[in-house]
């Protein structure tokens, strides 16, 4: 018997992006709360605990949801996927890309609330101000590196390495960037809803998101220069999307 395996329905892809982004933010915020409680007098150790959990969690989430939606979990990745793929007829159409962004932002907020509930923390807008030129430059660098890495892997047929590579990059960027590498507008939006170690004050978020968009633009330019045919591989971002195939049983 021949069974046709097709690309997952749109609602399944949106659900995967919602859950993936939500769980990612829950990992970031939850591990931040745990780190603050376990190591109250050592900020460096808190960051180590928080970054380690994020690396592991992000890697697992990409493996879990990648076969369904591509595991973008990030509006700038989705926007770059649409922009680079539109001329080649690959990647996400504009309507689907917009749906991804909405699902990611909603998931990010719900993920922060979930972490608050798990740790019996009241959900309140964050008070932690994150401002200054250095932090914004850090977000540009973190986001540009992330997007460039993802498309380099896709273009060179190494999408199988995306989960560990992206996890490793974010873990490293926690430490080498001044902003601790938010690198994601949906995660930034979610982290406004937790007044804890991982939070960001609403007044700081717009500048962070602007820096992330600038970083994505820099990355797209670099991709076009370094990997001119990257648009043809947009369907493999972050990991290859399922294609219609015939499977014999």
SULCORKA-V583829 format. One record per backbone hydrogen bond with DSSP energy under -0.5 kcal/mol. CO is the residue of the C=O (numbers start at 0). NH is the residue of the N-H. If there is no record, write none. Layout:
co=<CO,CO>
nh=<NH,NH>
//
This chain:
co=<0,0,2,2,3,4,8,8,9,10,11,12,13,14,15,16,17,18,19,20,21,22,23,24,25,26,27,28,29,30,31,32,33,34,36,38,41,42,43,44,45,46,47,48,49,50,51,52,53,54,55,56,57,58,59,60,61,64,64,64,64,65,66,69,73,73,74,75,76,77,78,79,80,81,84,84,84,92,93,94,95,96,97,98,99,100,101,102,103,104,105,106,107,108,109,110,111,112,113,114,115,116,121,125,126,127,131,132,133,134,135,136,137,138,139,140,141,142,143,144,145,146,147,148,149,150,151,152,153,157,158,160,161,162,163,164,165,166,167,168,169,170,171,171,172,176,183,184,185,186,187,188,189,190,190,191,193,195,200,200,201,203,204,205,206,207,208,209,210,211,212,213,214,215,216,217,218,219,220,221,222,226,228,229,230,232,233,234,244,244,245,246>
nh=<2,248,4,246,5,244,11,12,13,14,15,16,17,18,19,20,21,22,23,24,25,26,27,28,29,30,31,32,33,34,35,36,37,38,39,41,45,46,47,48,49,50,51,52,53,54,55,56,57,58,59,60,61,62,63,64,65,67,68,69,70,69,241,238,76,77,78,79,80,81,82,83,84,85,87,88,89,96,97,98,99,100,101,102,103,104,105,106,107,108,109,110,111,112,113,114,115,116,117,118,120,119,123,201,128,200,135,136,137,138,139,140,141,142,143,144,145,146,147,148,149,150,151,152,153,154,155,157,156,160,161,164,165,166,167,168,169,170,171,172,173,174,174,175,176,179,187,188,189,190,191,191,192,193,199,125,195,198,203,204,205,207,208,209,210,211,212,213,214,215,216,217,218,219,220,221,222,223,224,225,226,229,231,232,233,235,236,240,4,246,247,2>
//
